[in-house]
Amino acid sequence: MSHLLGLSMDLPLLISAINEHGAEAHGRAEIVSYDLAGQRHCYSFLDMNRRSKRLANALTARGMGLGKRVATLAWNTHRHMEIFYGATGMGCPIHTVNPRLTTEHLEYIINEGGAEVLFLDADLVPRAVELVGKLPHVRHFVVLERRENLPDGGPLALESYEDWLAAESDQFEWPEFDERSASTICFTSGTTGMPKGVVYSHRATVLQTMTFTSMGWLPPTRRGKPVLLAVAPMFHSNAWNFPFGAVYAGVPLVLPGRNLSPENLQRVIADEGVTCAAMVPSVLTGIIEHVRAKALDLGRLESVVTSGAGAAPWLIAWLHENDITTTHSWGMTECMFGTSGALLSRDADLPLEARMPYLLKDGRQTALTRIRIVDDEGNVLPRDGTTRGHLRVKGLWAARGYLNHPKDCALDSDGWLVTGDIATIDPDGYLKIVDRDKDLIKSGGEWISSSDLEKIAASHPDVVQAAAIAVDHPKWQERPLLIVQLREGAVLDARAILELIGAQVAKWWVPDDVVQIAEFPLSATGKVRKMDLRETYADYYNQRSGA
């Protein structure tokens, strides 16, 4: 008897299918966007669909097609979202470029991406001017504005995005092609060396979106109409797929533009009736500090999805007191949605004090993704919640390599993605990131976790944010230095902070000193740039000892 195959339709998983679903089934759902001047723009999924087709026609007229790439240097706006759908729908991968990178990095990654069209917001034209003559692949510099609002481009021949769309029809038949074709290209942050390009496929993006919108990942809306806010930048892992997830689920979406100040984000959340927002904890902390200082509220907000460094206990507690759910997950450019912050059902109903240890972890593995930890030789380590090892991931959308790099260069010898994280996994599957390989502190031949020190320090009522770094030491090779940002008006009490840490870790783990700074250097995704801190304080202990 022959092998029996299923009789289901075998359609490719393409982003254009999400676009068409949004227009056909949720055409009146709204996308709210704020432009560079802070002006509000609102239109429907159907409007977005039609404009994305105009863009596809405009790109086709300029010789763009399957496999040819476009790049964006832009903020979270409705026009940027149109490129997410219009370019990818016709088979052109979209390479989202982080505008906060150095000129050297911008030149490198735009050329690595090979884009022939660069779409950019008007305020970022000066960044493109810095690269005049250094981008041999780029044929068109298209500003996301009307012609009358184009800035002076100097030697650049700027074109108007709205002119492009106005000249085209909104009728376009999305082509069908291999679902494994590239959809978006996102480069890592380049905090250690040159950035590397992660290439998502259409298949991976659709599967990520289906997972993201499932009850196993996104917190459910408890009352009324759900409204999503994409604070995570569109140039960082597709804004955590919010632009795709909203259209897939038929849920209104808010795009805040370039102004991510606490004042503006609080206003947007309250005015637009946002129920769920995605952001890194440092941005969330700023919003809550502003809300508390000004006695404001967060409107209909019900849940916040965070990733990256964990939120401080006081922040989670404050949100809980205000009936706002928090979920914290682990992911990286190479593997979005690696874990889900949704707790086991038995843990979700616990009182906050008993639930807090789970909320402070980094989630449990997402469906269709596997996680494990290994030792230095690659041997699999136990899931006992205490053994620490190198985190490895395998899944349907985890990266196996980087753009223009050798095949499978991101994998270990067993075919698992090397994450660069040190972690523990407990018997119930809860992941805890202990540190990054490069952030571990080696003092007197023994390892100290900077992450553990930071989480304890952040529990102090006066500490807004903390970072522990390795600093050269004349006797112990390295010693931890704790750097903190305090609440407005608070006075540094180093002894109290160090005593708090000393009560929870081994004596030799306790930092030798505490330094207060006004604000931390942050990456474009809101992560603390420890590399900058290590450079600034490299000789701190040597100078103090007179070495």
Secondary structure, DSSP 8 states (H G I E B T S, - for coil): -------S------HHHHHHHHHHHSTT-EEEEE-TT--EEEEEHHHHHHHHHHHHHHHHHTT--TT--EEEE--B-HHHHHHHHHHHHTT--EEE--TTS-HHHHHHHHHHHT-SEEEE-GGGHHHHHTTTTS-TT--EEEESS-GGG----TTS-EEEHHHHHHTS-S--------TTSEEEEEE---SSSS--EEEEEHHHHHHHHHHHTSTTTS----SS---EEE-S-TTTHHHHTHHHHHHHHT--EEE-BT---HHHHHHHHHHTT--EEE--HHHHHHHHHHHHHHT---TT--EEEEESS---HHHHHHHHHTT-EEEEE--BTTBTT-EE----HHHHTS-HHHHHHHHTS--EE-TTEEEEEE-TT--B---SSS--EEEEEEESS-----TTS-TTTTB-TTS-EEEEEEEEE-TT-BEEEEEEGGG-EEETTEEE-HHHHHHHHHTSTTEEEEEEEEEEETTTEEEEEEEEEE-TT----HHHHHHHHHTTS-GGGS-SEEEE-SS--B-TTS-B-HHHHHHHTTTHHHHHHT-
